[in-house]
Amino acid sequence: MASLPAPAPPTPTTPAGMPPPGVIPNYENPESRAYEAVAAGAVIMSIMLIFVFMRVYARAAVTKTFGSDDCKTFGTELFI
């Protein structure tokens, strides 16, 4: 019984499957949607910062109490 040769390892230019009819794969300069992920992250971070600073202002300036939960919230926000 003859042994079969081992299959070649996949390379970055080896497709996972055949593209649909009419689609030409572009391995040299593929389409990227990374800018959309960066934009979504920036919007969400901006909204989060607004709410954290509103909480800090309400607790520190309006009610004149600043508890350990506020310190943890503000500290966590700094590391994100």
Secondary structure, DSSP 4 states (H G I P E B T S, - for coil): -PPPPPPPPP-TTS-SSPPPTT----SSS----HHHHHHHHHHHHHHHHHHHHHHHHIIIIIS----HHHHHHHHHHHH-
